C-alpha cells in the first residue's frame, strides 16, 4: 500500500489517497495510526480517504477490526469527534458492511463513490 496526503484548506479536510494493495486489517490500522499522527500534529478531525485506486484484500471478518484505536492513541483524540469519508470507485456489500460496523462502534464514517458528495457531507456539521 502507498498513500499520499494533502490538506484541503478551504474545506478543512485531510485527504489521503491510497494506491495499490490494501491488506486488511494491517494496512487499515496503519492508516488509523497515520490519522492519529495528523490529528496530533495539525488537529485535523475530518478525513477523506480516497480508496478508488486501492485493491482491498481481506474478508468480512477483517471488517470487525475496523475502528480499533491504536494502543498509543491519547485520550484527547478518543474524545474528539472525527468525521471520515471513505471514497471507493464502486460500493458493494463489503463497503456497506464496513460502514455499518464502524457506525455501530460509534464512529462518524460514511462510504461514498463520488468525492464531491463526500465533501458536501463534511459541510453538514
Backbone as XML, in Angstrom:
<?xml version="1.0"?>
<chain id="A" units="angstrom">
  <residue number="1" name="UNK">
    <atom name="N" x="0.841" y="-1.166" z="0.000"/>
    <atom name="CA" x="0.000" y="0.000" z="0.000"/>
    <atom name="C" x="0.889" y="1.233" z="0.000"/>
  </residue>
  <residue number="2" name="UNK">
    <atom name="N" x="0.479" y="2.205" z="-0.801"/>
    <atom name="CA" x="1.118" y="3.511" z="-0.812"/>
    <atom name="C" x="0.026" y="4.550" z="-0.641"/>
  </residue>
  <residue number="3" name="UNK">
    <atom name="N" x="0.372" y="5.652" z="-0.002"/>
    <atom name="CA" x="-0.619" y="6.711" z="0.099"/>
    <atom name="C" x="0.059" y="8.076" z="0.092"/>
  </residue>
  <residue number="4" name="UNK">
    <atom name="N" x="-0.702" y="9.046" z="-0.388"/>
    <atom name="CA" x="-0.256" y="10.427" z="-0.386"/>
    <atom name="C" x="-1.295" y="11.237" z="0.383"/>
  </residue>
  <residue number="5" name="UNK">
    <atom name="N" x="-0.866" y="12.387" z="0.863"/>
    <atom name="CA" x="-1.801" y="13.225" z="1.604"/>
    <atom name="C" x="-1.722" y="14.665" z="1.131"/>
  </residue>
  <residue number="6" name="UNK">
    <atom name="N" x="-2.805" y="15.342" z="1.326"/>
    <atom name="CA" x="-2.841" y="16.783" z="1.093"/>
    <atom name="C" x="-3.923" y="17.344" z="1.997"/>
  </residue>
  <residue number="7" name="UNK">
    <atom name="N" x="-3.766" y="18.607" z="2.349"/>
    <atom name="CA" x="-4.758" y="19.247" z="3.201"/>
    <atom name="C" x="-5.539" y="20.257" z="2.380"/>
  </residue>
  <residue number="8" name="UNK">
    <atom name="N" x="-6.849" y="20.065" z="2.320"/>
    <atom name="CA" x="-7.746" y="20.990" z="1.638"/>
    <atom name="C" x="-8.079" y="22.100" z="2.641"/>
  </residue>
  <residue number="9" name="UNK">
    <atom name="N" x="-7.399" y="23.242" z="2.510"/>
    <atom name="CA" x="-7.564" y="24.339" z="3.463"/>
    <atom name="C" x="-8.952" y="24.964" z="3.390"/>
  </residue>
  <residue number="10" name="UNK">
    <atom name="N" x="-9.520" y="25.002" z="2.195"/>
    <atom name="CA" x="-10.839" y="25.616" z="2.028"/>
    <atom name="C" x="-11.893" y="24.854" z="2.832"/>
  </residue>
  <residue number="11" name="UNK">
    <atom name="N" x="-11.880" y="23.529" z="2.726"/>
    <atom name="CA" x="-12.882" y="22.699" z="3.393"/>
    <atom name="C" x="-12.383" y="22.094" z="4.708"/>
  </residue>
  <residue number="12" name="UNK">
    <atom name="N" x="-11.125" y="22.363" z="5.051"/>
    <atom name="CA" x="-10.504" y="21.837" z="6.266"/>
    <atom name="C" x="-10.625" y="20.317" z="6.357"/>
  </residue>
  <residue number="13" name="UNK">
    <atom name="N" x="-10.152" y="19.657" z="5.295"/>
    <atom name="CA" x="-10.207" y="18.200" z="5.205"/>
    <atom name="C" x="-8.813" y="17.678" z="4.869"/>
  </residue>
  <residue number="14" name="UNK">
    <atom name="N" x="-8.379" y="16.673" z="5.588"/>
    <atom name="CA" x="-7.152" y="15.965" z="5.240"/>
    <atom name="C" x="-7.537" y="14.876" z="4.243"/>
  </residue>
  <residue number="15" name="UNK">
    <atom name="N" x="-6.946" y="14.919" z="3.063"/>
    <atom name="CA" x="-7.255" y="13.940" z="2.013"/>
    <atom name="C" x="-6.114" y="12.937" z="1.933"/>
  </residue>
  <residue number="16" name="UNK">
    <atom name="N" x="-6.464" y="11.686" z="2.046"/>
    <atom name="CA" x="-5.495" y="10.585" z="1.964"/>
    <atom name="C" x="-5.870" y="9.751" z="0.746"/>
  </residue>
  <residue number="17" name="UNK">
    <atom name="N" x="-4.954" y="9.665" z="-0.227"/>
    <atom name="CA" x="-5.201" y="8.866" z="-1.439"/>
    <atom name="C" x="-4.394" y="7.577" z="-1.332"/>
  </residue>
  <residue number="18" name="UNK">
    <atom name="N" x="-5.110" y="6.455" z="-1.338"/>
    <atom name="CA" x="-4.489" y="5.145" z="-1.169"/>
    <atom name="C" x="-4.384" y="4.465" z="-2.526"/>
  </residue>
  <residue number="19" name="UNK">
    <atom name="N" x="-3.201" y="3.879" z="-2.808"/>
    <atom name="CA" x="-2.967" y="3.157" z="-4.074"/>
    <atom name="C" x="-2.369" y="1.801" z="-3.765"/>
  </residue>
  <residue number="20" name="UNK">
    <atom name="N" x="-2.597" y="0.865" z="-4.667"/>
    <atom name="CA" x="-2.019" y="-0.465" z="-4.524"/>
    <atom name="C" x="-2.851" y="-1.364" z="-3.636"/>
  </residue>
  <residue number="21" name="UNK">
    <atom name="N" x="-2.222" y="-2.417" z="-3.161"/>
    <atom name="CA" x="-2.915" y="-3.403" z="-2.337"/>
    <atom name="C" x="-3.049" y="-2.901" z="-0.902"/>
  </residue>
  <residue number="22" name="UNK">
    <atom name="N" x="-4.270" y="-2.877" z="-0.414"/>
    <atom name="CA" x="-4.526" y="-2.551" z="0.976"/>
    <atom name="C" x="-4.962" y="-3.849" z="1.652"/>
  </residue>
  <residue number="23" name="UNK">
    <atom name="N" x="-4.115" y="-4.358" z="2.509"/>
    <atom name="CA" x="-4.396" y="-5.620" z="3.198"/>
    <atom name="C" x="-4.999" y="-5.335" z="4.559"/>
  </residue>
  <residue number="24" name="UNK">
    <atom name="N" x="-6.254" y="-5.775" z="4.696"/>
    <atom name="CA" x="-6.931" y="-5.620" z="5.981"/>
    <atom name="C" x="-6.569" y="-6.787" z="6.874"/>
  </residue>
  <residue number="25" name="UNK">
    <atom name="N" x="-6.397" y="-6.591" z="8.162"/>
    <atom name="CA" x="-6.580" y="-5.347" z="8.888"/>
    <atom name="C" x="-5.301" y="-4.513" z="9.035"/>
  </residue>
  <residue number="26" name="UNK">
    <atom name="N" x="-4.135" y="-5.069" z="8.710"/>
    <atom name="CA" x="-2.861" y="-4.397" z="8.997"/>
    <atom name="C" x="-2.744" y="-3.016" z="8.358"/>
  </residue>
  <residue number="27" name="UNK">
    <atom name="N" x="-3.056" y="-2.897" z="7.069"/>
    <atom name="CA" x="-2.936" y="-1.592" z="6.407"/>
    <atom name="C" x="-3.992" y="-0.615" z="6.909"/>
  </residue>
  <residue number="28" name="UNK">
    <atom name="N" x="-5.166" y="-1.132" z="7.260"/>
    <atom name="CA" x="-6.198" y="-0.257" z="7.826"/>
    <atom name="C" x="-5.736" y="0.325" z="9.155"/>
  </residue>
  <residue number="29" name="UNK">
    <atom name="N" x="-5.090" y="-0.478" z="9.964"/>
    <atom name="CA" x="-4.570" y="0.003" z="11.249"/>
    <atom name="C" x="-3.460" y="1.023" z="11.006"/>
  </residue>
  <residue number="30" name="UNK">
    <atom name="N" x="-2.627" y="0.792" z="9.972"/>
    <atom name="CA" x="-1.570" y="1.757" z="9.641"/>
    <atom name="C" x="-2.178" y="3.112" z="9.260"/>
  </residue>
  <residue number="31" name="UNK">
    <atom name="N" x="-3.273" y="3.113" z="8.525"/>
    <atom name="CA" x="-3.937" y="4.366" z="8.159"/>
    <atom name="C" x="-4.513" y="5.029" z="9.404"/>
  </residue>
  <residue number="32" name="UNK">
    <atom name="N" x="-5.090" y="4.230" z="10.309"/>
    <atom name="CA" x="-5.623" y="4.796" z="11.551"/>
    <atom name="C" x="-4.509" y="5.456" z="12.368"/>
  </residue>
  <residue number="33" name="UNK">
    <atom name="N" x="-3.336" y="4.839" z="12.396"/>
    <atom name="CA" x="-2.205" y="5.443" z="13.115"/>
    <atom name="C" x="-1.768" y="6.734" z="12.436"/>
  </residue>
  <residue number="34" name="UNK">
    <atom name="N" x="-1.787" y="6.754" z="11.107"/>
    <atom name="CA" x="-1.440" y="7.968" z="10.378"/>
    <atom name="C" x="-2.433" y="9.083" z="10.719"/>
  </residue>
  <residue number="35" name="UNK">
    <atom name="N" x="-3.719" y="8.746" z="10.744"/>
    <atom name="CA" x="-4.751" y="9.718" z="11.103"/>
    <atom name="C" x="-4.489" y="10.263" z="12.505"/>
  </residue>
  <residue number="36" name="UNK">
    <atom name="N" x="-4.129" y="9.381" z="13.428"/>
    <atom name="CA" x="-3.801" y="9.808" z="14.796"/>
    <atom name="C" x="-2.659" y="10.815" z="14.777"/>
  </residue>
  <residue number="37" name="UNK">
    <atom name="N" x="-1.614" y="10.535" z="14.000"/>
    <atom name="CA" x="-0.452" y="11.425" z="13.942"/>
    <atom name="C" x="-0.804" y="12.783" z="13.335"/>
  </residue>
  <residue number="38" name="UNK">
    <atom name="N" x="-1.645" y="12.783" z="12.295"/>
    <atom name="CA" x="-2.074" y="14.049" z="11.686"/>
    <atom name="C" x="-2.892" y="14.849" z="12.694"/>
  </residue>
  <residue number="39" name="UNK">
    <atom name="N" x="-3.742" y="14.160" z="13.447"/>
    <atom name="CA" x="-4.528" y="14.856" z="14.468"/>
    <atom name="C" x="-3.602" y="15.495" z="15.510"/>
  </residue>
  <residue number="40" name="UNK">
    <atom name="N" x="-2.610" y="14.745" z="15.970"/>
    <atom name="CA" x="-1.681" y="15.251" z="16.985"/>
    <atom name="C" x="-0.898" y="16.450" z="16.448"/>
  </residue>
  <residue number="41" name="UNK">
    <atom name="N" x="-0.435" y="16.359" z="15.190"/>
    <atom name="CA" x="0.401" y="17.413" z="14.624"/>
    <atom name="C" x="-0.390" y="18.635" z="14.164"/>
  </residue>
  <residue number="42" name="UNK">
    <atom name="N" x="-1.573" y="18.401" z="13.572"/>
    <atom name="CA" x="-2.299" y="19.507" z="12.940"/>
    <atom name="C" x="-3.691" y="19.740" z="13.500"/>
  </residue>
  <residue number="43" name="UNK">
    <atom name="N" x="-4.172" y="18.828" z="14.335"/>
    <atom name="CA" x="-5.503" y="18.985" z="14.918"/>
    <atom name="C" x="-6.643" y="18.700" z="13.954"/>
  </residue>
  <residue number="44" name="UNK">
    <atom name="N" x="-6.366" y="18.091" z="12.833"/>
    <atom name="CA" x="-7.399" y="17.801" z="11.834"/>
    <atom name="C" x="-8.357" y="16.720" z="12.362"/>
  </residue>
  <residue number="45" name="UNK">
    <atom name="N" x="-9.650" y="16.952" z="12.179"/>
    <atom name="CA" x="-10.668" y="15.995" z="12.633"/>
    <atom name="C" x="-11.537" y="15.482" z="11.487"/>
  </residue>
  <residue number="46" name="UNK">
    <atom name="N" x="-11.244" y="15.933" z="10.254"/>
    <atom name="CA" x="-12.046" y="15.499" z="9.091"/>
    <atom name="C" x="-11.112" y="14.904" z="8.046"/>
  </residue>
  <residue number="47" name="UNK">
    <atom name="N" x="-11.442" y="13.684" z="7.635"/>
    <atom name="CA" x="-10.573" y="12.926" z="6.734"/>
    <atom name="C" x="-11.382" y="12.361" z="5.578"/>
  </residue>
  <residue number="48" name="UNK">
    <atom name="N" x="-10.867" y="12.551" z="4.383"/>
    <atom name="CA" x="-11.420" y="11.912" z="3.197"/>
    <atom name="C" x="-10.376" y="10.901" z="2.754"/>
  </residue>
  <residue number="49" name="UNK">
    <atom name="N" x="-10.724" y="9.633" z="2.816"/>
    <atom name="CA" x="-9.789" y="8.583" z="2.418"/>
    <atom name="C" x="-10.243" y="8.051" z="1.065"/>
  </residue>
  <residue number="50" name="UNK">
    <atom name="N" x="-9.465" y="8.378" z="0.043"/>
    <atom name="CA" x="-9.773" y="8.026" z="-1.345"/>
    <atom name="C" x="-9.200" y="6.648" z="-1.643"/>
  </residue>
  <residue number="51" name="UNK">
    <atom name="N" x="-10.075" y="5.660" z="-1.753"/>
    <atom name="CA" x="-9.674" y="4.269" z="-1.985"/>
    <atom name="C" x="-9.921" y="3.834" z="-3.435"/>
  </residue>
  <residue number="52" name="UNK">
    <atom name="N" x="-10.173" y="4.787" z="-4.319"/>
    <atom name="CA" x="-10.546" y="4.418" z="-5.686"/>
    <atom name="C" x="-9.443" y="3.701" z="-6.449"/>
  </residue>
  <residue number="53" name="UNK">
    <atom name="N" x="-8.184" y="3.875" z="-6.042"/>
    <atom name="CA" x="-7.083" y="3.192" z="-6.729"/>
    <atom name="C" x="-6.459" y="2.106" z="-5.864"/>
  </residue>
  <residue number="54" name="UNK">
    <atom name="N" x="-7.191" y="1.678" z="-4.839"/>
    <atom name="CA" x="-6.696" y="0.622" z="-3.952"/>
    <atom name="C" x="-7.385" y="-0.700" z="-4.282"/>
  </residue>
  <residue number="55" name="UNK">
    <atom name="N" x="-6.639" y="-1.762" z="-4.127"/>
    <atom name="CA" x="-7.210" y="-3.103" z="-4.240"/>
    <atom name="C" x="-7.298" y="-3.651" z="-2.817"/>
  </residue>
  <residue number="56" name="UNK">
    <atom name="N" x="-8.527" y="-3.802" z="-2.338"/>
    <atom name="CA" x="-8.749" y="-4.231" z="-0.959"/>
    <atom name="C" x="-8.597" y="-5.747" z="-0.869"/>
  </residue>
  <residue number="57" name="UNK">
    <atom name="N" x="-7.736" y="-6.186" z="0.041"/>
    <atom name="CA" x="-7.527" y="-7.615" z="0.258"/>
    <atom name="C" x="-7.911" y="-7.905" z="1.707"/>
  </residue>
  <residue number="58" name="UNK">
    <atom name="N" x="-8.925" y="-8.711" z="1.870"/>
    <atom name="CA" x="-9.418" y="-9.053" z="3.203"/>
    <atom name="C" x="-10.865" y="-9.467" z="3.101"/>
  </residue>
  <residue number="59" name="UNK">
    <atom name="N" x="-11.347" y="-10.049" z="4.171"/>
    <atom name="CA" x="-12.721" y="-10.532" z="4.163"/>
    <atom name="C" x="-13.579" y="-9.837" z="5.185"/>
  </residue>
  <residue number="60" name="UNK">
    <atom name="N" x="-14.799" y="-10.316" z="5.315"/>
    <atom name="CA" x="-15.751" y="-9.732" z="6.250"/>
    <atom name="C" x="-15.239" y="-9.780" z="7.689"/>
  </residue>
  <residue number="61" name="UNK">
    <atom name="N" x="-14.557" y="-10.874" z="8.041"/>
    <atom name="CA" x="-14.068" y="-10.978" z="9.423"/>
    <atom name="C" x="-13.071" y="-9.868" z="9.746"/>
  </residue>
  <residue number="62" name="UNK">
    <atom name="N" x="-12.333" y="-9.379" z="8.740"/>
    <atom name="CA" x="-11.396" y="-8.276" z="8.957"/>
    <atom name="C" x="-12.128" y="-6.967" z="9.236"/>
  </residue>
  <residue number="63" name="UNK">
    <atom name="N" x="-13.358" y="-6.866" z="8.755"/>
    <atom name="CA" x="-14.140" y="-5.649" z="8.947"/>
    <atom name="C" x="-14.401" y="-5.392" z="10.425"/>
  </residue>
  <residue number="64" name="UNK">
    <atom name="N" x="-14.520" y="-6.443" z="11.216"/>
    <atom name="CA" x="-14.795" y="-6.262" z="12.636"/>
    <atom name="C" x="-13.639" y="-5.580" z="13.368"/>
  </residue>
  <residue number="65" name="UNK">
    <atom name="N" x="-12.447" y="-5.567" z="12.773"/>
    <atom name="CA" x="-11.318" y="-4.879" z="13.407"/>
    <atom name="C" x="-11.301" y="-3.390" z="13.062"/>
  </residue>
  <residue number="66" name="UNK">
    <atom name="N" x="-12.232" y="-2.941" z="12.230"/>
    <atom name="CA" x="-12.313" y="-1.525" z="11.880"/>
    <atom name="C" x="-12.566" y="-0.720" z="13.150"/>
  </residue>
  <residue number="67" name="UNK">
    <atom name="N" x="-11.866" y="0.360" z="13.268"/>
    <atom name="CA" x="-12.093" y="1.238" z="14.397"/>
    <atom name="C" x="-11.362" y="0.823" z="15.663"/>
  </residue>
  <residue number="68" name="UNK">
    <atom name="N" x="-10.463" y="-0.139" z="15.544"/>
    <atom name="CA" x="-9.643" y="-0.468" z="16.693"/>
    <atom name="C" x="-8.658" y="0.675" z="16.855"/>
  </residue>
  <residue number="69" name="UNK">
    <atom name="N" x="-8.805" y="1.415" z="17.935"/>
    <atom name="CA" x="-7.949" y="2.575" z="18.140"/>
    <atom name="C" x="-6.561" y="2.087" z="18.537"/>
  </residue>
  <residue number="70" name="UNK">
    <atom name="N" x="-5.514" y="2.561" z="17.864"/>
    <atom name="CA" x="-4.165" y="2.150" z="18.245"/>
    <atom name="C" x="-3.915" y="2.385" z="19.735"/>
  </residue>
  <residue number="71" name="UNK">
    <atom name="N" x="-3.226" y="1.464" z="20.351"/>
    <atom name="CA" x="-2.988" y="1.487" z="21.788"/>
    <atom name="C" x="-2.401" y="2.806" z="22.257"/>
  </residue>
  <residue number="72" name="UNK">
    <atom name="N" x="-1.521" y="3.400" z="21.455"/>
    <atom name="CA" x="-0.836" y="4.609" z="21.902"/>
    <atom name="C" x="-1.588" y="5.900" z="21.562"/>
  </residue>
  <residue number="73" name="UNK">
    <atom name="N" x="-2.851" y="5.795" z="21.214"/>
    <atom name="CA" x="-3.650" y="6.980" z="20.945"/>
    <atom name="C" x="-4.042" y="7.619" z="22.275"/>
  </residue>
  <residue number="74" name="UNK">
    <atom name="N" x="-3.900" y="8.920" z="22.353"/>
    <atom name="CA" x="-4.193" y="9.574" z="23.629"/>
    <atom name="C" x="-5.689" y="9.777" z="23.834"/>
  </residue>
  <residue number="75" name="UNK">
    <atom name="N" x="-6.052" y="10.029" z="25.088"/>
    <atom name="CA" x="-7.451" y="10.171" z="25.469"/>
    <atom name="C" x="-8.116" y="11.344" z="24.763"/>
  </residue>
  <residue number="76" name="UNK">
    <atom name="N" x="-7.377" y="12.446" z="24.559"/>
    <atom name="CA" x="-7.952" y="13.616" z="23.898"/>
    <atom name="C" x="-8.466" y="13.260" z="22.505"/>
  </residue>
  <residue number="77" name="UNK">
    <atom name="N" x="-7.684" y="12.473" z="21.749"/>
    <atom name="CA" x="-8.130" y="12.098" z="20.411"/>
    <atom name="C" x="-9.352" y="11.192" z="20.496"/>
  </residue>
  <residue number="78" name="UNK">
    <atom name="N" x="-9.368" y="10.286" z="21.448"/>
    <atom name="CA" x="-10.509" y="9.381" z="21.587"/>
    <atom name="C" x="-11.785" y="10.152" z="21.893"/>
  </residue>
  <residue number="79" name="UNK">
    <atom name="N" x="-11.646" y="11.297" z="22.565"/>
    <atom name="CA" x="-12.806" y="12.081" z="22.970"/>
    <atom name="C" x="-13.182" y="13.160" z="21.951"/>
  </residue>
  <residue number="80" name="UNK">
    <atom name="N" x="-12.364" y="13.366" z="20.933"/>
    <atom name="CA" x="-12.613" y="14.396" z="19.922"/>
    <atom name="C" x="-13.376" y="13.782" z="18.758"/>
  </residue>
  <residue number="81" name="UNK">
    <atom name="N" x="-14.509" y="14.369" z="18.394"/>
    <atom name="CA" x="-15.269" y="13.794" z="17.279"/>
    <atom name="C" x="-14.512" y="13.924" z="15.954"/>
  </residue>
  <residue number="82" name="UNK">
    <atom name="N" x="-14.404" y="12.832" z="15.258"/>
    <atom name="CA" x="-13.780" y="12.798" z="13.938"/>
    <atom name="C" x="-14.846" y="12.412" z="12.917"/>
  </residue>
  <residue number="83" name="UNK">
    <atom name="N" x="-14.653" y="12.887" z="11.713"/>
    <atom name="CA" x="-15.569" y="12.574" z="10.621"/>
    <atom name="C" x="-14.722" y="12.020" z="9.483"/>
  </residue>
  <residue number="84" name="UNK">
    <atom name="N" x="-15.070" y="10.833" z="9.004"/>
    <atom name="CA" x="-14.274" y="10.152" z="7.979"/>
    <atom name="C" x="-15.169" y="9.738" z="6.819"/>
  </residue>
  <residue number="85" name="UNK">
    <atom name="N" x="-14.779" y="10.148" z="5.614"/>
    <atom name="CA" x="-15.450" y="9.718" z="4.386"/>
    <atom name="C" x="-14.525" y="8.746" z="3.669"/>
  </residue>
  <residue number="86" name="UNK">
    <atom name="N" x="-15.039" y="7.590" z="3.335"/>
    <atom name="CA" x="-14.298" y="6.600" z="2.553"/>
    <atom name="C" x="-14.872" y="6.617" z="1.145"/>
  </residue>
  <residue number="87" name="UNK">
    <atom name="N" x="-14.030" y="6.906" z="0.155"/>
    <atom name="CA" x="-14.500" y="7.002" z="-1.228"/>
    <atom name="C" x="-13.931" y="5.833" z="-2.018"/>
  </residue>
  <residue number="88" name="UNK">
    <atom name="N" x="-14.833" y="5.027" z="-2.581"/>
    <atom name="CA" x="-14.466" y="3.866" z="-3.393"/>
    <atom name="C" x="-14.926" y="4.103" z="-4.832"/>
  </residue>
  <residue number="89" name="UNK">
    <atom name="N" x="-14.321" y="3.394" z="-5.778"/>
    <atom name="CA" x="-14.749" y="3.529" z="-7.172"/>
    <atom name="C" x="-16.154" y="2.963" z="-7.363"/>
  </residue>
  <residue number="90" name="UNK">
    <atom name="N" x="-16.501" y="1.970" z="-6.574"/>
    <atom name="CA" x="-17.859" y="1.439" z="-6.525"/>
    <atom name="C" x="-18.041" y="0.808" z="-5.151"/>
  </residue>
  <residue number="91" name="UNK">
    <atom name="N" x="-19.273" y="0.653" z="-4.750"/>
    <atom name="CA" x="-19.502" y="0.037" z="-3.447"/>
    <atom name="C" x="-20.194" y="-1.309" z="-3.643"/>
  </residue>
  <residue number="92" name="UNK">
    <atom name="N" x="-19.908" y="-2.187" z="-2.707"/>
    <atom name="CA" x="-20.589" y="-3.473" z="-2.687"/>
    <atom name="C" x="-20.963" y="-3.761" z="-1.241"/>
  </residue>
  <residue number="93" name="UNK">
    <atom name="N" x="-21.410" y="-4.958" z="-0.976"/>
    <atom name="CA" x="-21.855" y="-5.282" z="0.379"/>
    <atom name="C" x="-20.733" y="-5.142" z="1.400"/>
  </residue>
  <residue number="94" name="UNK">
    <atom name="N" x="-19.478" y="-5.362" z="0.996"/>
    <atom name="CA" x="-18.365" y="-5.255" z="1.941"/>
    <atom name="C" x="-18.192" y="-3.824" z="2.450"/>
  </residue>
  <residue number="95" name="UNK">
    <atom name="N" x="-18.265" y="-2.842" z="1.552"/>
    <atom name="CA" x="-18.107" y="-1.454" z="1.966"/>
    <atom name="C" x="-19.288" y="-0.992" z="2.830"/>
  </residue>
  <residue number="96" name="UNK">
    <atom name="N" x="-20.487" y="-1.405" z="2.454"/>
    <atom name="CA" x="-21.673" y="-1.047" z="3.228"/>
    <atom name="C" x="-21.595" y="-1.693" z="4.614"/>
  </residue>
  <residue number="97" name="UNK">
    <atom name="N" x="-21.146" y="-2.941" z="4.662"/>
    <atom name="CA" x="-20.975" y="-3.641" z="5.932"/>
    <atom name="C" x="-19.936" y="-2.931" z="6.802"/>
  </residue>
  <residue number="98" name="UNK">
    <atom name="N" x="-18.826" y="-2.518" z="6.194"/>
    <atom name="CA" x="-17.785" y="-1.792" z="6.912"/>
    <atom name="C" x="-18.358" y="-0.528" z="7.541"/>
  </residue>
  <residue number="99" name="UNK">
    <atom name="N" x="-19.140" y="0.229" z="6.776"/>
    <atom name="CA" x="-19.744" y="1.455" z="7.305"/>
    <atom name="C" x="-20.651" y="1.141" z="8.500"/>
  </residue>
  <residue number="100" name="UNK">
    <atom name="N" x="-21.470" y="0.106" z="8.371"/>
    <atom name="CA" x="-22.393" y="-0.245" z="9.464"/>
    <atom name="C" x="-21.645" y="-0.667" z="10.721"/>
  </residue>
  <residue number="101" name="UNK">
    <atom name="N" x="-20.587" y="-1.448" z="10.562"/>
    <atom name="CA" x="-19.802" y="-1.883" z="11.723"/>
    <atom name="C" x="-19.183" y="-0.668" z="12.406"/>
  </residue>
  <residue number="102" name="UNK">
    <atom name="N" x="-18.572" y="0.226" z="11.627"/>
    <atom name="CA" x="-17.919" y="1.410" z="12.200"/>
    <atom name="C" x="-18.930" y="2.319" z="12.894"/>
  </residue>
  <residue number="103" name="UNK">
    <atom name="N" x="-20.061" y="2.547" z="12.262"/>
    <atom name="CA" x="-21.095" y="3.403" z="12.856"/>
    <atom name="C" x="-21.614" y="2.777" z="14.150"/>
  </residue>
  <residue number="104" name="UNK">
    <atom name="N" x="-21.801" y="1.468" z="14.140"/>
    <atom name="CA" x="-22.268" y="0.788" z="15.354"/>
    <atom name="C" x="-21.241" y="0.855" z="16.484"/>
  </residue>
  <residue number="105" name="UNK">
    <atom name="N" x="-19.971" y="1.053" z="16.133"/>
    <atom name="CA" x="-18.926" y="1.218" z="17.146"/>
    <atom name="C" x="-18.795" y="2.674" z="17.580"/>
  </residue>
  <residue number="106" name="UNK">
    <atom name="N" x="-19.629" y="3.547" z="17.013"/>
    <atom name="CA" x="-19.637" y="4.937" z="17.438"/>
    <atom name="C" x="-18.841" y="5.889" z="16.569"/>
  </residue>
  <residue number="107" name="UNK">
    <atom name="N" x="-18.375" y="5.442" z="15.419"/>
    <atom name="CA" x="-17.586" y="6.299" z="14.539"/>
    <atom name="C" x="-18.487" y="7.015" z="13.538"/>
  </residue>
  <residue number="108" name="UNK">
    <atom name="N" x="-18.101" y="8.227" z="13.167"/>
    <atom name="CA" x="-18.842" y="9.018" z="12.191"/>
    <atom name="C" x="-18.181" y="8.799" z="10.827"/>
  </residue>
  <residue number="109" name="UNK">
    <atom name="N" x="-18.531" y="7.690" z="10.213"/>
    <atom name="CA" x="-17.929" y="7.266" z="8.943"/>
    <atom name="C" x="-19.043" y="7.053" z="7.929"/>
  </residue>
  <residue number="110" name="UNK">
    <atom name="N" x="-18.771" y="7.444" z="6.699"/>
    <atom name="CA" x="-19.732" y="7.231" z="5.619"/>
    <atom name="C" x="-18.974" y="6.835" z="4.361"/>
  </residue>
  <residue number="111" name="UNK">
    <atom name="N" x="-19.574" y="5.939" z="3.600"/>
    <atom name="CA" x="-18.983" y="5.431" z="2.357"/>
    <atom name="C" x="-19.604" y="6.177" z="1.172"/>
  </residue>
  <residue number="112" name="UNK">
    <atom name="N" x="-18.742" y="6.546" z="0.228"/>
    <atom name="CA" x="-19.177" y="7.273" z="-0.973"/>
    <atom name="C" x="-18.525" y="6.676" z="-2.217"/>
  </residue>
  <residue number="113" name="UNK">
    <atom name="N" x="-19.086" y="7.032" z="-3.382"/>
    <atom name="CA" x="-18.447" y="6.720" z="-4.664"/>
    <atom name="C" x="-18.059" y="8.000" z="-5.408"/>
  </residue>
  <residue number="114" name="UNK">
    <atom name="N" x="-18.452" y="9.141" z="-4.885"/>
    <atom name="CA" x="-18.132" y="10.437" z="-5.515"/>
    <atom name="C" x="-17.490" y="11.354" z="-4.474"/>
  </residue>
  <residue number="115" name="UNK">
    <atom name="N" x="-16.337" y="11.900" z="-4.819"/>
    <atom name="CA" x="-15.624" y="12.793" z="-3.899"/>
    <atom name="C" x="-16.447" y="14.044" z="-3.604"/>
  </residue>
  <residue number="116" name="UNK">
    <atom name="N" x="-17.108" y="14.611" z="-4.602"/>
    <atom name="CA" x="-17.879" y="15.827" z="-4.359"/>
    <atom name="C" x="-19.014" y="15.581" z="-3.364"/>
  </residue>
  <residue number="117" name="UNK">
    <atom name="N" x="-19.611" y="14.408" z="-3.381"/>
    <atom name="CA" x="-20.658" y="14.069" z="-2.398"/>
    <atom name="C" x="-20.060" y="13.958" z="-0.996"/>
  </residue>
  <residue number="118" name="UNK">
    <atom name="N" x="-18.861" y="13.398" z="-0.909"/>
    <atom name="CA" x="-18.191" y="13.285" z="0.386"/>
    <atom name="C" x="-17.884" y="14.672" z="0.947"/>
  </residue>
  <residue number="119" name="UNK">
    <atom name="N" x="-17.399" y="15.562" z="0.106"/>
    <atom name="CA" x="-17.085" y="16.922" z="0.556"/>
    <atom name="C" x="-18.352" y="17.637" z="1.019"/>
  </residue>
  <residue number="120" name="UNK">
    <atom name="N" x="-19.454" y="17.444" z="0.311"/>
    <atom name="CA" x="-20.732" y="18.028" z="0.736"/>
    <atom name="C" x="-21.148" y="17.488" z="2.103"/>
  </residue>
  <residue number="121" name="UNK">
    <atom name="N" x="-20.908" y="16.202" z="2.348"/>
    <atom name="CA" x="-21.248" y="15.595" z="3.629"/>
    <atom name="C" x="-20.493" y="16.266" z="4.772"/>
  </residue>
  <residue number="122" name="UNK">
    <atom name="N" x="-19.238" y="16.621" z="4.531"/>
    <atom name="CA" x="-18.449" y="17.298" z="5.564"/>
    <atom name="C" x="-19.078" y="18.644" z="5.933"/>
  </residue>
  <residue number="123" name="UNK">
    <atom name="N" x="-19.766" y="19.257" z="5.013"/>
    <atom name="CA" x="-20.357" y="20.572" z="5.274"/>
    <atom name="C" x="-21.626" y="20.481" z="6.107"/>
  </residue>
  <residue number="124" name="UNK">
    <atom name="N" x="-22.081" y="19.285" z="6.417"/>
    <atom name="CA" x="-23.313" y="19.108" z="7.194"/>
    <atom name="C" x="-23.058" y="19.083" z="8.695"/>
  </residue>
  <residue number="125" name="UNK">
    <atom name="N" x="-21.884" y="19.493" z="9.119"/>
    <atom name="CA" x="-21.550" y="19.503" z="10.559"/>
    <atom name="C" x="-22.539" y="20.325" z="11.345"/>
  </residue>
</chain>
